[in-house]
């Protein structure tokens, strides 16, 4: 059983970060909110996302998992006007999701959850360095790096106590540094990894400018990138595998 009412904005901010990586995902309908965890087909990126029951106008669920086509569901939600409410109801017998927006009613066929890629357990990965930056700062660094290269180095300089982003092109280069005083929070440790800008650019597209973005890093380790939305009732977390550099 699952019925819920939420603003179109909250639902879009839930679906957009998932659609960056995957076309289909499993949604866990927990009693206290939605949980999503998915890995992209290239096994480079993983997204974990939650939206607590408090973010909804009303929410009722008794557990279970459904599979959805992320793009199709997002397209339906985007039909709503600004501030309009979206009503969701699961038909357990037909395995369909009924979506009502004003006078519009849409029946979305669900995907077999067993047919969707199993996501890995990444909770055990320990990353020594962390920095909290404003979304606009992160966006500026990624936009600049994208101008010169298709990959970017992100790391921490313990001596200078700063977070840095470096990109090297055939002719041009970008160096962007954020000293500890310009960061919301900072836990310095040795960290330097190279990442695909294709993935980071897509992630940057959905990160709010005013969000506090937490970056966790290590030496040639995955990056953990997280932020909150929906007044703290929603959390998005990305894991991005590094490009291993030859020594």
PyMOL commands that set and color helices and strands:
alter all, ss='L'
color gray80, all
select helices_A, chain A and resi 8-19+53-55+70-77+113-115+135-146+180-182+197-206
alter helices_A, ss='H'
color red, helices_A
select strands_A, chain A and resi 2-7+24-30+33-39+45-52+58-61+65-69+85-91+96-101+104-109+129-134+151-157+162-168+173-179+185-187+191-196+212-217+223-229+234-240
alter strands_A, ss='S'
color yellow, strands_A
deselect
rebuild
show_as cartoon
